[in-house]
């Protein structure tokens, strides 16, 4: 089954008739979630057509059909973007795989950001640079290069650091799934995902559900071994001329307990 078919099937299995208003007439259901015929009914397409979509045949879907299926499956904004990429793969710009580089000016921005965690994460979720607080937060040596996805799933200390590890782990997998739409058929991305699938049963289980999300903003609850509990706000920005790279800032409200703890952490590693 193609990526398109797997994504549609995963989303269909996560919906119930009660959520979508599909009548069941008291019949016994043999499959989890909605049936293909029910999704087709909600989307206003034939069951045969929708079945072929789940088999990976996009048939040059029109905008209206993509939107109708997205509505039927209750997709959020990030999932809709992912569906369009899968439906129209020929529209994606395939870039030649090459070593990732970061502009010195971007490195200077994060390295000289005071009072909050600042870092640059690359298209494969590699940590490409950061300030002193960024490395201290994750227990890394200054300048240490790691893959943040591998670190989340394979580094035991992350389960102690991240208060809601299951939710954060799912978010990381969802960001990687979004990256597969940005970088279809990219061998380095496939290598990152393949290694995680082999080494982490939890990643493989999450990946099979096809989560998709873009990292833009949110809140991080951390329990740092040196300074204790931290509630940090996260803001993420894509680099305009290299949208696979992101600037990530984690900070706290000035004068708050978390801000004082960040200041303490900074003093401990200075």
ZIPE-V179693 format. One record per pair of residues at least 12 apart in sequence whose ideal C-beta (glycine too) atoms are under 7 Angstrom apart, sorted by the first residue. I is the first residue (numbers start at 1). J is the second residue. D is the distance in Angstrom with one decimal. If there is no record, write none. Layout:
# ZIPE-V179693
i: [I,I]
j: [J,J]
d: [D,D]
This chain:
# ZIPE-V179693
i: [1,1,2,3,4,4,4,4,4,5,5,5,6,7,7,7,7,8,8,9,10,10,11,11,11,12,12,12,12,13,13,14,15,15,15,15,16,17,20,20,22,22,22,36,36,36,39,39,42,43,43,43,44,45,45,58,61,66,66,66,70,78,78,78,78,79,81,82,82,82,82,85,89,92,94,94,97,97,97,100,100,100,100,102,102,102,106,106,107,110,110,110,110,111,111,113,115,115,116,116,116,116,116,117,117,117,117,117,118,118,118,118,119,119,120,120,121,121,121,122,122,123,123,123,123,124,124,124,124,125,125,125,125,125,126,126,127,127,127,132,132,132,133,133,133,136,136,137,138,139,147,149,149,149,149,150,152,152,152,153,153,153,153,153,154,154,160,161,161,161,162,163,163,163,164,169,169,170,170,171,173,173,173,173,174,174,174,175,175,176,177,177,177,178,178,178,182,183,215,215,216,217,217,217,218,219,219,219,220,220,220,224,226,226,227,227,227,228,230,230,230,231,231,232,232,232,232,233,234,234,235,236]
j: [55,56,56,86,53,56,58,86,87,54,55,56,210,82,83,86,210,53,54,54,209,210,73,75,210,33,34,39,73,32,33,33,33,34,73,74,33,34,34,42,34,38,42,50,51,54,72,73,72,68,69,72,68,65,68,87,87,83,84,87,83,178,212,213,214,212,181,177,178,181,212,181,184,184,184,185,186,187,188,122,123,126,128,120,128,129,120,239,129,129,130,131,247,129,131,131,251,262,133,249,250,251,262,133,134,137,249,250,130,131,134,249,134,248,245,247,148,246,248,244,245,179,183,244,245,147,188,189,192,147,148,149,175,176,145,147,145,146,148,266,269,270,262,265,266,265,269,224,151,157,192,172,176,192,196,196,168,169,172,169,196,200,202,203,199,200,223,222,223,224,222,221,222,223,221,202,206,206,211,213,203,206,207,211,211,212,213,213,215,193,210,211,212,212,213,214,244,244,236,246,236,234,235,236,234,231,233,234,232,234,250,265,265,268,261,264,265,261,258,261,262,252,258,250,251,252,258,251,248,250,249,248]
d: [6.9,6.1,2.9,5.7,6.8,5.5,6.1,4.2,6.5,4.5,5.6,4.3,6.3,7.0,6.9,6.0,4.9,6.1,5.0,5.5,5.6,3.9,4.5,6.8,7.0,5.3,5.1,5.5,6.6,5.0,3.8,5.8,5.2,5.0,6.7,6.4,6.5,6.7,6.7,6.1,6.5,4.7,7.0,5.6,5.4,6.5,5.2,6.7,3.7,4.3,4.8,4.1,5.5,6.4,6.9,5.0,4.8,6.2,5.9,5.4,5.7,6.3,5.3,4.9,4.6,4.8,7.0,7.0,6.4,5.1,4.4,3.8,6.1,5.4,6.5,6.7,5.9,5.7,5.6,4.8,6.4,6.9,6.8,5.8,4.8,5.8,6.0,6.8,4.7,5.8,5.6,5.5,6.8,6.9,5.2,5.4,7.0,7.0,6.8,5.8,6.2,3.4,6.8,4.7,4.8,5.3,6.8,3.8,6.2,4.8,6.1,5.3,4.2,5.3,6.2,6.0,6.0,5.0,5.9,6.6,5.5,6.4,6.3,2.9,6.4,6.7,5.6,5.7,5.2,5.8,4.5,4.4,6.9,6.6,6.6,5.2,6.3,5.3,5.7,6.6,5.8,6.9,6.6,6.5,5.5,5.5,4.3,6.9,7.0,6.0,6.3,5.2,5.9,6.3,6.3,6.6,6.8,5.8,4.9,6.3,5.8,4.2,6.6,4.9,5.9,6.2,6.7,5.6,6.4,6.5,6.3,3.9,6.4,5.7,6.2,6.6,6.7,5.4,5.7,6.3,6.2,4.5,5.7,5.6,3.9,5.6,3.7,6.4,5.2,6.2,6.5,6.0,4.8,5.6,6.4,5.6,6.0,6.8,4.8,6.9,5.5,6.1,5.2,6.6,4.9,6.7,5.8,6.7,4.6,5.5,6.1,6.7,6.1,5.9,4.3,5.1,4.8,6.2,5.0,5.7,6.9,7.0,5.0,4.4,6.3,5.6,6.2,5.9,6.7,5.3,4.9,5.0]
